[in-house]
Each structure stands twice: as structure tokens, then as C-alpha cells.
Amino acid sequence: MELFKTRKDLITDLKEDLPELVDKFNHFILFPIKSKKNSVVGLMFNRDTLHLPKEVVVKIFRTNNADIEYNTLTKLKEKNLFVPDVLFYKQPYLILEKIKGVNLCDFINEKLEGVVELGHLNPEIKTEITHSIEKLADWFNQLHSKTLIENKDHSVSTVLNKGDTQIRDFIYKPIENEIYGLDFEDSYNGNHIDDIAWVCCSLLDTNPGIFERTVPKAKIELINLFLRAYYRNNPSIHFDFKYFTEKLIENLNIVMNRRGINVVLNKENFIKEISKDM
């Protein structure tokens, strides 16, 4: 029923802008894409179109952040970051290029099922995971270095943060070794460590993670790989371990609150294995 309503709304609201959506003979199909904040659907045409590719992603905003996402995607595309092309925008509809690949969260976690530490993996699989994490670090390095804003005496700098970052927000193309970032409606200027801490939180949060067992060593190892790759590629950016640990614990407590878990983490018992030598 929800897809039927979405289909009807698309046709009614966009028929003047995108005549290929005027559809009496089921010339396109919709399928749901999981999203917490907004309605997101995949749209596939079964005929040739004038303005759109055969497959697109349609994001229908229920929040007030449509302009933020549109403006951020436009800015990042101009800076040659790997993000989807904006194909059409008219509030509350944002139509995006469909990025084909595997979700990074699934790519990593499916390989770690039942694995305690990375050394227990087949060497080829370990290399695949390592490459994906290093590529994710490179993506954030590109994002932050290309949006860096320093104050006049260079004592403080801010970057464009993706905001509320999850590893599920990335599509990985293993053969091309490329990562595309998705979902920028929470983007803001701030400390680069905000993004870094959210990535590490997402690695720990997703299964296998801290809510399925004692903190799996493999996830701590991936966090260290991510941090080292990020700062190796951008040594001019300072790593503040105290700020990082505070943000990581804060984010994990946010995640637990979302899950309805009534526990507050103590960082002293938790972060000791994460590298301080950045």
C-alpha cells in the first residue's frame, strides 16, 4: 500500500517535470530501500526514457534537510568525490544516480561472521577487508582535506562532516576499489574527528559487534587500520585521542539508547586497545 501511494504521488507531483513518470501501463516499478528518516525507493524503468537512466534512487524527504543534502552532493561532486549524481531535485523529491556495488557494512561483516581476529581469516579475504577499510579512510581523507577551513592564525580548522555516519552509508566496488558515499542530509562544518568517531562506532555497533559478544578483536583491529590509514594519508590533521574517545563513547551511548539498551558505557574499560600512536 505504501509503494502504491508513493507511485501515485510521484506521478501526480512530477508529471510536468518528468513525463516518463506518467504511466498507464506499468512502465516502471518501485522497490523499497531501508531508511530511518525518509522514504527511499528504487525505481526501474522497463522502457527507454528521455530524462532519466533506467535505474534511479528516489529519496522523498520527511525531514527539513532536503536542501542540505542537495547542496552538499552538488558541492562534493564539484570536488570530484565519489557520490551519486543528482538527476533531479524538487522538494521533497531528490532523484539520484543508482550506484551499483555492495554495501560496505555487508561486505565487511559477512566476512567476519564467527571470526575473533583478522589473523584467523583466509589471507585473501583479510586483504579484501583491509583494502575496503583503507579505501573508506581515503574517502574521508578526500572529503575533509577538500573542505578544510582554517581560521586566520591556522590554530583551529573545521571540515565538512558527513554527519551521523554509518558504514552502511557506503557502496563499495571491489573490482574497481572504489567507495561511494550516500546520505548527506546531516552534513555540517565541524571537527573532523566527529566523522571518524562515528565510523568507528558503526564498526563496533554492527553485527558482529559489541551487542552480540565481548568486543570482537577483529573490529578493534579494523578501527586501528582505519585510523592509521586516515592519518597516514593526511599527517597535517591532528588526532586528539581524548576528544576521539569521548565522541566514540557518546555515539555508542546514542546507539544503545536507539536500541532501548539501558546501559552507559565506561570508556576506561573499553578503549584501551585502540591505538594512541597516530
C-alpha positions as CSV (number, residue, x, y, z in Angstrom):
1,M,0.0,0.0,0.0
2,E,2.8,2.4,0.8
3,L,4.5,1.8,-2.5
4,F,1.2,2.3,-4.3
5,K,0.8,5.7,-2.6
6,T,4.4,6.6,-3.4
7,R,3.9,5.7,-7.0
8,K,0.7,7.8,-7.2
9,D,2.5,10.8,-5.5
10,L,5.4,10.6,-7.9
11,I,3.1,10.7,-11.0
12,T,0.9,13.4,-9.6
13,D,3.7,15.7,-8.4
14,L,6.3,15.3,-11.1
15,K,4.3,14.6,-14.3
16,E,5.1,18.1,-15.6
17,D,8.8,17.8,-14.9
18,L,9.3,14.2,-15.8
19,P,6.8,13.0,-18.3
20,E,8.2,9.5,-18.3
21,L,6.6,9.0,-14.9
22,V,3.1,9.4,-16.5
23,D,2.3,5.7,-16.5
24,K,-0.8,3.9,-17.6
25,F,0.9,0.6,-18.5
26,N,3.3,-0.1,-15.6
27,H,6.4,1.2,-17.4
28,F,8.3,1.5,-14.1
29,I,8.4,-0.5,-10.9
30,L,9.3,0.6,-7.4
31,F,11.0,-1.3,-4.6
32,P,11.7,-0.2,-1.1
33,I,15.1,0.8,0.3
34,K,15.6,0.8,4.0
35,S,15.7,4.3,5.5
36,K,15.1,5.5,9.1
37,K,14.3,9.2,8.4
38,N,12.8,9.4,4.9
39,S,11.1,7.4,2.3
40,V,13.5,5.9,-0.2
41,V,12.7,3.7,-3.2
42,G,14.5,2.3,-6.1
43,L,12.8,3.0,-9.4
44,M,13.4,0.9,-12.5
45,F,12.0,1.6,-16.0
46,N,11.2,-1.2,-18.4
47,R,11.3,1.1,-21.4
48,D,13.6,3.9,-22.8
49,T,13.3,7.3,-21.1
50,L,14.1,10.8,-22.1
51,H,15.5,12.4,-18.9
52,L,16.5,9.6,-16.6
53,P,18.6,6.4,-16.6
54,K,16.9,3.0,-16.5
55,E,17.5,2.7,-12.7
56,V,17.5,5.5,-10.2
57,V,17.0,6.1,-6.5
58,V,14.2,8.4,-5.3
59,K,14.5,10.0,-1.9
60,I,11.3,11.6,-0.5
61,F,12.1,13.8,2.4
62,R,10.0,13.8,5.6
63,T,12.6,15.9,7.3
64,N,13.5,19.6,6.5
65,N,17.0,18.6,5.3
66,A,16.5,18.2,1.6
67,D,18.3,21.4,0.7
68,I,21.3,20.4,2.9
69,E,21.6,17.1,1.0
70,Y,21.2,18.6,-2.4
71,N,23.7,21.4,-1.8
72,T,26.2,19.0,-0.2
73,L,26.0,16.5,-3.0
74,T,26.4,19.3,-5.6
75,K,29.4,20.7,-3.7
76,L,31.1,17.3,-3.4
77,K,30.5,16.4,-7.0
78,E,32.3,19.6,-8.0
79,K,35.3,18.4,-5.8
80,N,35.3,15.1,-7.6
81,L,34.3,13.0,-4.6
82,F,32.6,9.6,-5.3
83,V,29.0,10.4,-4.6
84,P,25.8,9.8,-6.6
85,D,24.9,12.3,-9.4
86,V,21.9,14.4,-8.6
87,L,19.5,13.7,-11.6
88,F,16.5,15.8,-10.4
89,Y,15.6,17.9,-7.4
90,K,12.3,19.4,-6.4
91,Q,11.3,19.3,-2.8
92,P,10.6,16.9,-1.3
93,Y,11.9,14.7,-4.1
94,L,15.6,14.0,-4.8
95,I,16.3,11.6,-7.6
96,L,19.8,10.2,-7.6
97,E,22.1,8.0,-9.7
98,K,21.9,4.3,-8.7
99,I,25.3,3.2,-7.6
100,K,25.9,-0.4,-8.3
101,G,28.1,-2.4,-5.9
102,V,27.9,-4.0,-2.4
103,N,27.0,-2.3,0.8
104,L,30.2,-1.8,2.7
105,C,28.7,-2.9,6.0
106,D,27.6,-6.2,4.5
107,F,30.9,-6.6,2.6
108,I,32.8,-6.4,5.9
109,N,30.5,-8.1,8.4
110,E,29.6,-11.1,6.3
111,K,33.3,-12.0,6.1
112,L,33.8,-11.6,9.9
113,E,30.9,-13.9,11.0
114,G,32.4,-16.2,13.6
115,V,35.8,-14.6,13.3
116,V,37.5,-13.4,16.5
117,E,40.5,-11.7,15.0
118,L,41.7,-10.8,11.5
119,G,44.6,-13.2,11.6
120,H,42.1,-16.1,11.6
121,L,40.9,-15.1,8.2
122,N,41.9,-16.5,4.8
123,P,44.7,-14.2,3.7
124,E,42.8,-13.3,0.5
125,I,39.7,-12.3,2.5
126,K,41.8,-10.4,5.0
127,T,43.3,-8.4,2.1
128,E,39.9,-7.7,0.7
129,I,38.6,-6.3,4.1
130,T,41.8,-4.3,4.6
131,H,41.6,-2.7,1.2
132,S,37.9,-1.7,1.8
133,I,38.8,-0.1,5.2
134,E,41.8,1.8,3.7
135,K,39.6,3.0,0.8
136,L,37.0,4.2,3.3
137,A,39.7,6.1,5.1
138,D,40.8,7.6,1.8
139,W,37.3,8.7,1.0
140,F,37.0,10.6,4.3
141,N,40.5,12.0,3.8
142,Q,39.3,13.4,0.4
143,L,36.1,14.8,2.0
144,H,37.9,16.5,4.8
145,S,41.0,17.8,3.0
146,K,38.9,19.2,0.2
147,T,36.6,21.1,2.6
148,L,39.1,22.2,5.2
149,I,38.6,25.7,6.6
150,E,41.3,27.2,8.8
151,N,41.0,30.3,11.0
152,K,43.3,33.2,10.4
153,D,46.1,32.0,12.6
154,H,45.7,28.4,11.5
155,S,45.2,27.3,15.1
156,V,41.7,25.9,14.6
157,S,40.3,24.1,11.5
158,T,36.9,22.7,10.6
159,V,35.8,20.4,7.8
160,L,32.6,19.3,6.2
161,N,31.4,16.4,8.3
162,K,29.1,13.8,6.7
163,G,27.2,13.6,9.9
164,D,25.6,10.6,11.7
165,T,27.9,8.4,9.6
166,Q,27.3,4.7,9.4
167,I,29.3,2.2,7.3
168,R,26.0,1.2,5.8
169,D,26.1,4.7,4.1
170,F,28.8,3.5,1.6
171,I,28.7,1.4,-1.5
172,Y,31.9,-0.5,-2.4
173,K,33.0,-1.7,-5.8
174,P,35.7,-4.3,-5.0
175,I,36.9,-4.8,-8.6
176,E,37.4,-1.0,-9.2
177,N,38.4,-0.5,-5.5
178,E,36.0,2.5,-5.3
179,I,33.8,3.6,-2.5
180,Y,30.8,5.9,-2.9
181,G,29.3,7.9,0.0
182,L,25.5,8.2,0.4
183,D,23.2,10.3,2.6
184,F,24.3,13.8,3.4
185,E,21.2,15.4,5.0
186,D,23.0,15.7,8.3
187,S,26.2,17.3,6.9
188,Y,27.7,20.2,8.9
189,N,31.0,22.0,9.4
190,G,32.9,20.9,12.5
191,N,35.8,18.8,13.9
192,H,36.9,16.0,11.5
193,I,37.0,13.6,14.4
194,D,33.2,13.7,14.6
195,D,33.1,11.7,11.4
196,I,36.0,9.5,12.4
197,A,34.4,8.6,15.7
198,W,31.0,7.7,14.0
199,V,32.8,5.3,11.6
200,C,34.5,3.6,14.5
201,C,31.2,3.5,16.4
202,S,29.5,1.9,13.4
203,L,32.2,-0.8,13.1
204,L,31.6,-1.7,16.7
205,D,27.8,-1.4,16.6
206,T,27.2,-3.6,13.6
207,N,27.0,-7.4,13.8
208,P,29.4,-9.0,14.8
209,G,29.9,-6.2,17.3
210,I,29.7,-5.3,21.0
211,F,26.0,-6.1,21.2
212,E,26.5,-9.7,20.1
213,R,29.6,-10.6,22.2
214,T,32.5,-9.1,24.1
215,V,34.1,-6.5,21.8
216,P,35.5,-8.7,18.9
217,K,39.2,-8.1,18.5
218,A,38.7,-8.1,14.7
219,K,36.6,-4.9,15.0
220,I,39.3,-3.2,17.2
221,E,41.9,-4.2,14.6
222,L,39.7,-2.6,11.8
223,I,39.4,0.6,13.8
224,N,43.1,0.8,14.2
225,L,43.6,0.1,10.4
226,F,41.1,2.8,9.6
227,L,42.7,5.4,11.9
228,R,46.2,4.7,10.8
229,A,45.2,4.9,7.1
230,Y,43.3,8.1,7.6
231,Y,46.1,10.0,9.4
232,R,48.9,8.4,7.3
233,N,47.3,10.0,4.2
234,N,46.8,13.4,5.9
235,P,49.5,13.9,8.5
236,S,48.7,17.6,8.7
237,I,45.4,16.9,10.5
238,H,45.9,16.4,14.3
239,F,44.5,13.3,16.1
240,D,43.1,14.2,19.6
241,F,42.8,10.9,21.4
242,K,40.9,12.3,24.3
243,Y,38.3,14.0,22.1
244,F,38.0,10.9,19.9
245,T,37.3,8.6,22.9
246,E,34.7,11.0,24.3
247,K,32.9,11.2,21.0
248,L,33.1,7.4,20.4
249,I,31.6,6.7,23.8
250,E,29.0,9.4,23.3
251,N,28.0,7.9,19.9
252,L,27.8,4.3,21.3
253,N,25.5,5.6,24.1
254,I,23.3,7.2,21.5
255,V,23.2,3.9,19.6
256,M,22.3,2.0,22.7
257,N,19.5,4.5,23.5
258,R,18.1,3.9,20.0
259,R,18.2,0.2,20.6
260,G,16.5,0.6,24.0
261,I,19.5,-0.7,25.9
262,N,19.7,0.9,29.3
263,V,23.4,0.8,29.9
264,V,26.0,3.5,30.0
265,L,29.5,2.5,28.7
266,N,32.6,3.3,30.7
267,K,35.4,4.3,28.3
268,E,38.2,3.2,30.8
269,N,37.1,-0.5,30.3
270,F,36.6,-0.2,26.6
271,I,39.0,1.8,24.5
272,K,42.4,0.6,25.9
273,E,43.1,-1.5,22.8
274,I,42.6,1.4,20.3
275,S,45.8,2.9,19.1
276,K,47.0,6.2,20.5
277,D,50.1,6.5,18.3
278,M,48.6,8.4,15.4
